[in-house]
Amino acid sequence: MRLLYQTTQTCLLSKGLESLVDPSVQLMRKCLPKTRLPLTSDQSAYTFPLPGRPQAVPDVGVDPDESNEESDDEEAEENEEAESRDYDEDLETDLNKLRVRPDPDRPKELLLQYSRLCPELSHDFEELDLSSEPERSSTSSSSSDEEAVLLCRVSPCSSRRDRRSSDSSSSSSGSHSETEVSTEGRTARPHDNAVAQLEPKGFHSHSSILSTSPASRIMIRETRGDIPPCLRGDEQGDEVEGAEESQHCNMIDRLLERHGTCVPHHEPKLYRAAAARTKSIPGFSILAFPDFWGHLPPPGHESMAPRKPNIQRQKVFEDVLRFLITDDIINQVVFDLEDSSLQNPAESLRFFSNFECGNLRKAVQVRRYEYDLILNADANCSQHAQWFYFEVSNMVADVPYRFNVINCEKSNSQFNYGMQPVLYSVKDALEGRPHWVRTGTEICYFRNHFCPARGRRRTTFYTLTFTVTFRHNEDVCYLAYHYPYTYSALKAHLKVLQNSVDPSKVFFRQQILCGTLAGNSCPVVTITACPASRAWKDMHQLRNRPCIMLTGRVHPGESNASWVMKGTLEFLCSTEPVAQSLREAFVFKIIPMLNPDGVINGTNRCDLNSEDLNRQWCKPDPVLSPTIYHTKGFLYYLNCIGRPPLVFCDYHGHSRKKNVFLYGCSVKETLWQSGSAVDTVGLKEDPGYRTIPKALDRIAPAFSFNSCNYLVEKSRSATARVVVWREMGVLRSYTMESTYNGCDQGIYKGLQTGTRELQEMGMKFCHSLLSVTKDMKALYSRTLISNIDLDHNNILDHKSHNCFEDDEPPCVEEIEYSTDCPPLKGTDLDSDVNSNMASTDEEEYGEKGHRGGKQRRSSIGQLQQSSLKSCLFPQLIGPASIETLNEKKHMCNSGSISNRHLTS
């Protein structure tokens, strides 16, 4: 290897020998010895006993699987074969499965319990007759009271302190039925005792804010005493807790008084109170400062990071040097999630991740300013390491630190296309700049030479490497995969919204759908307009408003979905004329977080049952997947009472594509795309499933109509989108995917998406719902149109991507290099990222004429997209748009598919 390295360096000095560089580098990569992750077990550091399942046994004693020492050739061949498989094979072609609605998965008698989740149907609105100011409690219930009742029932062995608090609180009118839902199918279970141990902890922000030394944390823990509340006397517990509460509240008050925060819809004290009731596997007792203090979007937009030429080759050289020159190699563990007694060297960075949503299992100092980071797998399993969120401190300003996340599992990432991680500086926040900002240089994502610690077969790990130069000495900073959004932030946000609405105009009710495996509550929110009076006509209109159901965050690592949901919630509670019109037209049923336990414990994909909840919708388990079970039950109930949702949308994040887009369901388009022999001429299908995507493409700058598709895949048959469409008969059933990166079209082209743009997307989705209202003329009046921002110059210039993937696509786009970079030759090692995938890239197929039918159908879709826009907003179609439309019409003349197939 040393000879190869020296030869390669010599070849780099001569342009004539550059053709030898790439083969030499590839040989060096093959020669790098397989290195096991420095872990005692591949299993997650977080385990949770599941009902009906034996507790997992750590694999510490398992003999290493020697097969991992073999070549990657077999695995590479299998990946190549899987990725080259025609996507059309996954499309559902069984007409019965596409059109016949299956029987419900439960008897109708069990659905009556969900009547409590329609409080607008039973509320009498007596306050409308009162001349005095109506009480806020009449239209909004206290979530904390309901939660106390729920958690008391779910955790029979809970502490006396919790029982006293629940007894002293007044239960809501629906508490009995709420308890029935949360405990239905959850009788005495082996893991109830384990749930009881997940007691809410006393939370603190940093006692000295900028100090993260282990000593300060030990001091905090000694102050509060890590004695289970149920094991200490009431008097002792109350005395310690009271003194501690007073001390830290005073500190927080002084901090807020001195520095102040001005983050809209965020109150640090409410956040701390919500976090104190949150149950986690490790029992978090520290608040991450960004979550407590809040976040404001930075003043300007952040461009995608330019990719340096040959950066991946450079990083491979540096990794090779680890084995050739060991003089500067330190290889010392400086953080271990499972070893709190670990002492940090004085000059190393200090890491910490034992807080809500945090994920960092181990940090190893490789060189003076370089660290390998190992992420924690999802709870109760050994997979899905991708999300990270951790604290770092003890840094030196203006020194570049290299971070290598070495156990990522996805085969490619938007980090190869200009995406950056995000950073939050405590010092900047205290100086009035509480921003999560994109950070990092020399970013790339590539396959590495690491293998599982205990020999899990056929696992390839990938490295995300990036360099950060900190601005301040001795700062406390936080680094994350994407903008974090915690469960406690949601709970606090809902409380703020509840207090912000006018109860005489806005009916806002927060309830509990069910309890989670760990004993946390899953909130469901109802938002609509209060009737003008108690007259029969007004009450009848309220009781007959169609429902819109929105869900989100079923995958914990998709924090961008929560920011989109935040924008939706804030808009629906606002005084905007469009929001008021939507409230008068619809009843919104919103479940903002379907996987609270996963979010709390920092998992990326799964719940505590180690299952992907978005693959459990066909027949969800009431015990292991309670949130999906009860959400589906609620949808069944709405269907049974004749109020199925007019629109269902599940908010997601997409890790390998740009822009925001929708996936829907269509029988005809699925059959056309699959090349099925079924004659679709006689099939009747309402094309209304395209109405909302077309409206969004008109009004939302980040949205890409051409990235949408409406295909029903076999592998997605158990997702929310497909099940709600197939079993509930909801025509407009969608998955909305938001990019982690940014946009490649429209006014945001070349910019990374921030929380401002994500929240804007949530608002724009609400705007698009105007297109499905009955009274089109009234809602498309000039008054409402004037309140919707429309981008005149970028209506029809979206670039077609011809995308046919769902939330985890099998293939990836080509690496996009910055236009500022010099042209890259085939010898550049960066091409290795897509070496096995280039033949399946959709854009490449479109350019070469392959899949011509898909390309023509896309062109026809663009034509009809334009037609709808002219119908919805005729006064806003300008000459430039007409010129673009004419070009697209001319492009479609060669299409062999009749326009009538997709006419809307």
N, C-alpha and C positions, 0 to 999 in steps of 0.2 A: 504494500500500500504506500509505503514511503517513496518507493521508486515511481509509482504512478503519480503521486502528488508532485514530486519534483519535475517529472516529465511534463505534466499539465502546466505547471507554472512557467516552464520554458516555452511551451507552445503558445502561451498567452502573449509572449513578447514578440512573436512573429505572426503577422497576418497570414502568411502562407501556410502556417501549421495549425491555424485555428480549427480546421476541420477535424483535428484529432482531439480537441478538447472535450467535446461532448461524449464520445465513446470512453474516454479516460475517466471522466466524472462518473459515468454510469457504472463502470467497473469498480470504482472506489466505493460507490454506494452498495454494490453487491458484496464487496469485501468487508464492509463494516460489520463487526460481530453483533448478533442479536443481543440486546441488552434488556434484561428484565426490569420492569418498573420497581423502584425501591419501596415496595409495599409488602406487608405481611400477608395480605389477602387481596384478591381482586374484588371481593364483595364490598359493597358500600360500607362506610364507617357508621352509617345510620341503619339500624334494624328495628323493625316494629313487629310484634307478634300479631299474626292475623288469625281471625276466628276460623276454626276448622282446619287449620294447617299446622303441621309441626314447626317449631321454631327452627330457623335456618341454622345449620352448623357451619361455623367458619371453616374455610378451606385451607387453614394454615398447615395442616398435616398432610395435605395431598401431595403426592409425588409430582414433581414437574413433568409436564408432557414434553418429551424430547422431540416430538414432531415439530415443535416451534423452531427448532434449530435448522429445519430444512429450508430449502429455497422457497421464495414467494412465487415461483413460476406457476405452480398449480392454482394458487389463489388468484393470481393475476389473470390466468386463462379463464377461470370461472367468472370473475368480474366482467371480463370482456364479453363473454358469451351472454351473461345476463343483461348487460347494458346494450348489446346489439340486438337483443330480441325486439321484435316489432311491437311497438306500444299498442297497436290495434288488438293484439291478442288478449289484452286485459279488459277490453270493452265488453260490456254485457250485451249479448245478442239473443238471449232467451226472452221472447216477447212476453211470456207469462210473468216473468220476474219484473219486467219493466212496466207492465200495465196492471196486473192483478194485485190488489191490495191484500196483504196477508192479514190473518186474524190477529187481534190484540194478544199481547203476551201475558195478560192477566184478566181476571174476571171484572166485570163492570162494578161489582159491589165494592171493590177496593178503591174505586175512583172518587167516591163521595168525599173522602178525606181532603181532597184538593179544592173543595168548594171555598175553604177559608182563604185561598190564594186569589180569590176574586172579591176583595172587600168592596169594590165599587158597586157590586150588584146588591149588596145587603146594607150598605151604609145609608142612613136616612137623611143626612145633611140637615139636621135640625138647626145647626148653627146659622143656616141661611135665613131663618126667621127671626134671629136675635138681633136686636138693634145695637147691642154692645159689640165691642170687638170680639170676634170669634177666638176661642182658645186654640192654640196651635195643636194641642193634643187630640183635638177632635178629628183631624184629618191625617194625623201621623202617629204611629205607634212607636213606643220606645223599644228600640232594638235590644238595648241592654237588658231590659226586663225580660223580654222573650228569650234572650240568650241565657239568662240566669236560670229560667225554668228548664230550658232544653238541656243545658249542661248538667243541671242537678239530676235530671232523669237519666241522662246517658251515662253519667259517672256516679253510680250508687255509692262508691267508696270515697267520694270527694271530701275535702277537708271541712271541718266545722265552720271555718271562716267563710267558705263559699256557701255552705248551707244557710248560715245566718244572713248573708247578703241576699240570697235568693228569697228567703222567707220575708225579709224586711221590704223587699221590692214588691210593688203591685203588679200582678200578672195581667197580661192583656186579655182582651175578650176572646181571642183565638188561641190561647195557650194550650187548652186541652187538645184541640185538634192538631196543633203543631206537634205536641208530644207524641200523638198517635203516628204522625207521619215519620217523625225522626226515629221512633223505636219500632215501627212496623217491620216485622221480620227480623227484629234484633232482640230476641229474648236473651236470657242469661247465657253469656258466652265466656269462653276461656280468657279472652283478652280484655274483659271488662276491668279486671284489676290493673292491667297494664295501662288502660286508658285513664284510670283514676290517678295513676302516677304522673300523668302529663299535666301537672298543676300549672296554672298561670304563675309566672315568676314576677318578682319585683324588678322593674326595668329601670335602668339608669342610662343617661347619656354619659359621656366620659367625665369622670370626676374632675379632671383638670383640662378637659377638652383637647389640648394639644399633646397630652402625654399618653402614650400607649405602652408604657413599660409594663412587663408582667407584674411588677410589684404593685402598681396602681390597681390592676385588676384583682390581684389577690386581696388587696385591702378592701375592695368593694365586696368581694364574696365573703370575706370575714365579717364585714359590717352587717350584711344581711343574713349571714349564716345559712349555708346550704343544707338546712335540715328540712326534710319533707314536712309541709305544713300539717299533715295529719298525724305526725309523730311528736309534735311539740305542744306543750300546754297552751290553752287559749290565752291565759294572761301573759305568758312570756311572748307568744307569737304576736299578740296585739301590741305589747309594749315595744318590741323591737321594730315591728312594722310601722308603728306610729312615729317613733323617733326618726326612723330612716326616711319615711315619707316626708316628714317636715323638713329634714335636712336637705334632701334633694330637690324638693319643690322650691325651697328658698334659693338654692343654687340656680335652678332653671329660671326662676323669676328674675334673679339678678342678671343672668346671661341675656335673657330676652329684653330686659329693660335697657341694658347697656348697648346691645347691638341691634336689637329689633329685627323683625322679619316682615316682609311685605309680599308673601307668596299668596296669591288669590286661592281661595277655597282650601287653605291648609292652615291648621292650628296645631302647633307643636304639642300643646298640653293635651289636646284631644288625641293626637297620635300616641302619646305616651300612655294614656289611659286605655286606648284600644290594644296596644301592644301588651299591656299588663294582663289582658284577658286571653291572649293568644297562646295556644298550647303547641309546643314543638317537641320533637323527639329528644334533642339534647337538653331541653330546658333553657332556652336563651335568657340571659340576664343582662345583656348589653345591647343598647340601641346603636345601630349604625347612624352616624351623624347626618348623612344626607337625607335619610328617611325621616329623622326627627325634625331637622331644620327646614327641609323643603327645597324645592328646585324651581328656578326660573329659567326659561329658555334664554340662551345667550342672545345678545342684541342682533347679530347678523346671521346669515346663512353660512354653513360650513361646507366647503367644496370637498369632493371626493379626493382622497390622497393620491398623488401621482405615484406610479410604480416605477422604481428605479430599474434601468436595464440590468439584466443579469443578477438581480438581487437574490433569486433563489440559488443560483450557482454559488454566489458569494457565501450564503449561509451554509450550504453543504460543505464548502471548503473549511469554514470555521468549525463545523462538527467533526470533520476528518482530523483537524488539528488537535482535537481533544485526545485522540488516540496516539498521535505522533509526538506531540510536545506536551508533556505533562507537568512542566515546571510551574506553570501558573494555575494549575487545576486545584481547586479547593475541595469540591465535592463534600460539603458539610450540610447536614439537614439543619435548617434554621427555623422551620415551622412544621409542626405535626399536629393535625386536628385531634389525633388520638393520644397525644402526649403533652399535656398542659405544663409539665414540669421542665420542658426543654428550655435551656438557657441560650440566649442569643449572643453571638460574638459582638463586641462593642461596635465594630465598624460595619456590620452587615445590616441590611434592611430588616425591618420587623414586620411580620405579617400577622393577620388575624382575620378569621372568617366565621367565628362562632356567633352569628347574629342572623336575624330573619332574612331569608332569601340568599344568605351567603353561601358561597361554594369555593373552597380551596382546601384540599386535603393535606398537601405537603408541599413545602418549598425547599429546594436544595440550592445552595450557593455553589455555582460551578466555577466561576472566576470572580475577581473582585467586584465587577459590576455586571455580572450575568447570573441569572437564576432560572432553574428548571422548575416549573410549576406543575403539580399533578392535581387534577380535579377529582372530586368525589363522585362516584357513580350514583345513579338514582337509588333511593332507599330500597332495601330488600333485594337488590339485584347487583349485577356487575357490569352494567352497560349504560349507555346514554350520557356519557361525559361530554358536555359541550358548553353549558352555561357556567360562567364564573362571575364572582362578585366578592371582593376581598378588600381589606384595609392594608395599607403599606405606610410605613413611617421610618424615621431615622435616616432620611435621605440627605444627600449633599446636593445643593442647587447647581444647575448648569452642568451636570455630569450625565452622560447618556447611560442609562441602565437598560440592559437587554433582558426581556422576559420571554421564556419559551414554555408555552403550554403544550406538554408533550404527550398527552393521552386523549386528544380529540378523536372522535370516531367517524364523523362525516367525511366522505371522500373528497369534498370540495367545499368552498365557502366563499361568501362575498368579500371576505378579507383579501382575496386575490383580485378583486375588482374595484378597489378604492375605498372599501369600508374600513373604519377605524374603531377600536374600542372606545369606551367613554371614561372620563376621569372627573372626579369631584375633589376640590381642594378645600379643606376646612379653613385654612387661613384666608383664602379668597372669599369664602362664604361670610366669615366674620367681618370682612372688609366691605361687604355689600355686594358681592358677586357670587350668589349661591347657584352656580351653574354646573350641570353635567355638560362637559365639552368633549368633542372628539379629540383623540390624542393618538400619538404613535407615528413613528417613521420606520422605514425599512420593514414594512409589513409583508409577510407572505405566509402561505399555508401549503404544506407539502407532506408527503409520506416520509416517515422516519424509520429508524432501525430498532425501536423499542417493541417489546412484546409483553404479554401479561405476566404478572408476578408469579402466578401459580399455574401457568401453562394452559390457559383457556385457548382452545384451538381456533385457527383460522380468524384471528383478529389482527387487523392492521390498524396501527395508530398513526395519527397525523399531528404535525407540529404547527401551532400558530406562534409565530415569532414576531415581536415588535419591540421597538426601542422607545423609551420615554425619558425625556429630560425634564426634571421637575424644576419649578420656578423658585421655590423657597427652601431654605435650609430648615431641617427639623419640622417639616410640615406633617400633617396627617392627611393622606389622600386615599381615595377609593377608586379602584379600577373594576370595570364590569364589561361583560360581553355586549350589553345594551342597557338602555336607561332602566334601572330597576323600578319596580312597582310592587310593593309588598301587600300582603293581606291586611295588615294593620292600617296601611295607607287607605285601602278601600273602605274599611270600616269607619275610619275617621272622616273620610270624604263624604260618605253617605250621611253621616251625622251633620256635617256642615251644610250639605244640600238641604237636608230636612229642616234645618233652622233658617235657611235662606229664603224659602218659598213663602208666598202669601197664601195661607191656608184657605182663604176665601175664594181664591182663583185656581190654585193648583192642588189637586188631590195627589199627595205624595205619601205612600205607605211602604215602609220597609218591614218585611217579615222574614221568617226563617223557613227555607225550603226543607232542610233536614240537617242532621248532624253528620259530621264526617267521621272517618275511622278513628281519628285522633281526638274527637270530641269538640272540634271547632264547628261553628255554625256556617251554613251556606246561605247568604242573604238573597232574597228575591225582592225586587222593587216594582211597585205599580205606580205609574205616572199617567195622569190624564187631567182634563180640565173639570173643575167643579161645574155643576149645572147652574144656569143663570138664576133658577128659582126651583122651588119644590113642586112647581106645576107639573101636571101629568106629561105635557109635551116635552118639557126639558128633561124630566127624569127618564122618559121613554127614549129620548135621543141618547142619553148617557148609557143606558143599559143595552143599547143596540150598536154601540160603536164597535167596529172591528178591532181585533187585537193585532199588535205587532210584537213578536217575541225576539229578543236579542240575548245572546249568550256569549261568553268569552272566557279566555284563559284556561281552557281545558288542558293545554300544554304549558306547564309552569315556566319554561324557558322563553316563552313568547311574550315577553313583557310589553312589547309594542302593542299587542292586542289590548292590554289594559289602558294604555294611553289613548288609544282610539276610543275605547269605551268611556273613558273619563270625559273626552270631548263630547260624546253623545249625551251623557248624563247631564253635564253642565248646560248644554244647549237646551235640552228638554225642560230644564228647570228655570231657564232664563225668561226674561220679559220680551224677548224678540217677537215681532209679529208672526214670523213663520213658526216659531215654537208654539205660540198660543194657538195658531190655526191647526197645527198638528195635534196638540192636546185635545182640541175640540173635535177633531176628526177620528182619533184613535185612542185606544187604551194600550199603553206600553207595558209589557211584562219583561223585565230585565233581570237576568241572572249574571251579574258581572264576572263571577269567578267560580267556574265549575270544579276547580281542583285546588281548594284552599290549602290542604295539607302539603301538596307538592310544592306550591308557591312558598309556603312558610319554611319548609326544610331545604329549599334551594335545589330541588330536582330539576331536570331539564325536560323530561318527556312524560314521566309516569306519575301515578299516585302511589300511596304507600303500599298498595297491593302489587306493585311492580308491573302493572298493566297500563297500556295506553288507553285512557278513558275514551278517546275518540274512536276506538275500535270495539266498544262494548255496547253500542246502541241497539243492536238486534235483540239481544236478550240480556240486559244488565242484571247483575246480581244485587239484590237489595241490601246485602250485608257488605260485600266487598267493593261495590261501586254505587254507594247510596245516592250521590248527587245526580248521576246519570239515570238511575232507576226512577227517582222522584221527578226529575225534569221530564222524562218521557211519560210518566204517569200524569203529570199536569197537562201535557200536550194531549194525551188521550182524553182527559176530562174536558178540556176545551172543545175537543172534537165531538164528544158525546152530547154536550149542551148546545151544539150548533154554532160554536164560536171558534172554529179553527183559525189559527193565525193567518192573516192575509199575507204577511211576510215573516219568514224566519231567517235569521242571519247569525251565524256563529263566527265570532271575530278570532282571527289567527294571525300568526307572523310567519313570514317565509324567509328561510335562511339562504336560498340560492338564486333568487330572482329579484329584479328591481321593480319599482312602482307598486301600486296598490291595484288589486283586481279581484274579480269574483269568480267563483265556481258555482254553477247551477246544475240543473238536471233537465234533460230533454230526451224523449224517446227517439224522435226522428233523427236528431243530430247524432245520437249514439249509433243508430243503425246505419246512417250514411257513412259515418267515419269508419265503422268496422267493416264496411263492404258486405254487409249482410244481404242475403238473397230475399229477405222479407220485402214485399211490395209495400212501400210507404205511401203510395198515392192515396189509398183509402183510409190511411190513419189520420185521425183528427187530433190536433194538439193546439192548445191555446199558446200563442207565441208571447204571451205576456211576461214570461220569465225573462225576456230581454229588456223589458221596460226600464227597470231600475239601473242595470248596467249602462244603458244608453243615456239615461238622465245623468248619471254620475260622470260619464265621460264628457258631458257638456259643462258641468259645473265644478268638478273637482280637479284641480291641477295635477295632483299626484296620481290620478286614476288612469289606467290604461285599458280601454275597451278591448284592444286587440290581444291582450294577455288573458282575457277571460275565456273560459270554455264551459260547455254544458253537457259533458260526457259522463256517463254512468259507468264506472269501472268496477270490475269484480272485486278488486283488492280494496275498494272503498265502500263496499256494500254495508259495512257496519258503522259508517261515520254518521254524524248528526245530519249532515246535508242530505244524504241519500235516504236515510231512514225516515226523516220527517217528510220528505217528498213522497216516498213510496207508501208508508204506513198511515200517515195523516192526510195525505192528499194535498199537501201545501205546494201550490204551483211555484211560488217564489221562495224556494228554499235554497239558501246560499251559504257558502263559506267565503268570508272576506279575508283575503291575504294581504298583509302589509309588510313591506320590505324592511329588513334590518338596515339596509344600505341607503339607497336613494333612488333617484329617477334618471331615466335615460331619454326622456321626452318632455315636452311642455316647458313651462316657465321654471320648473325645478330641475331641468336637465343638468347633470353634472354636479348636483348638490346632494349631500347626505341628508337624510330625513331626521329631523329633530322632534322633540315632544310637541312643539308648536304645530308642525305639519301633521303629526299623527292626530292631535286633538282636532285640528281643522278637518281631517278626514272623517272623524266621528260626527262632526257637525254637518258636513256635506252629505253624509249618508242620510241624515235626517231630512235634509233638503230634498233628496231624491225621492223620498216617500210621497211628496206632493204628486208625483206622477201616477200614483195608484189610488188617489182619492176619487170619490164618486163625483163630487162637485168640482169639476176641473175648472170651469169658468171663474168661480169665486176664488179658488186658491191660486190661480195663475193671473190674478189681477195685477195691475201695475204696482199697487202698494207692496205686494209680496215679492214681485220680481225685483223691485228696487232694493230689497234686503238680501238678495242673493248675489254674491260676487261672481261675475262671469268673465272668463278670459277670452276676449274677442279674437285675439291673434293666434290662439293655440287650440282652436276648436277641433280641427280635423287633421292635425299634423302628427298624430301619434304613429310611431313606427310599429309595424306589425311584427310580432314575435312568433306567431303561429305556435303558441304554447299549448300543450296537451298533457299537463301534469297536474297532480293534486298537491297536497301540502308537503309531501316528501318525494320530489320527482326523481326518477331513476337516472337521469342524465343531467349534464350541466352545460352552461354556455361557455364559449371560448373566453380565454383571458383577454380582457380589454386593456390595452396599454394607453397611457396618456398620450395625447397628440403632441405634447412637448417633448416626449422621449424620441430619440433617434430610432429609425427602423430597426427592428430586431430580426436577426437571421435565424434560420432553422437550427443553428448550432446552440442557440440559447437554451439552457436547461429548463427554463420555465415551461417550455412546451411539454415537458414530462407530466405536468399536472393533468393534461387532457389527452395523454398519448393513447389511452384505451377508450376514449369517449368521443373523439373528434368526428367519427363517422356517424354518430347519432345526434349531432347538434342540429336543432330544428332550423335555425337561421341558415346554416350551411345547406341543408336540404332545400330550403326555399330558393336560395340563390342559384343552385345547380339544376333546378327544375324537377327534383325528386318530389314526391308527394304533391304533384301538380294539383290534384283535386283539393287538397287542403288549402293550397295557396289561393285557388279560385274561390273557394268558399269563404276564405278570409276577406277577399276583395268584395264579395257580395255583401258580407256582413258590414263592411265599412260603408258601402253604399246605403244600406238600410239604416245604419246608424245615423248617417247624415239626414236621411229622410225623416227620422223621428225627431231629430233636433229641430228641423224646420217646422215640424208640426207643433212641438211644444213651445218653442221660442221663436216664432216667425219674425218678430220685429228685431231680433238680435243677430240674424244671419247676414253678414256683410259681404261685399264684393270679393274680398280675399277668400272667404269661405266658399263662395260659389265657384270661384276659379279652381280651388282645390277639389271641390266636389266634381267638377267637370272632368278634371284629370282622372279622378278615381272611376268615374263612369266609363271613360274611354278605356281605362285599364281592364274593366270588367267585361268589355265587349267580346273578348275571346273566351269567356267562361262557358262551359258546356252545361252548367246546372241552371235550371230555370229559376228566375228570381222569385217565383211564387212560393218556392219551398220555404223561404225564410221571411216572407212578407209579414210585417207586423202592422 
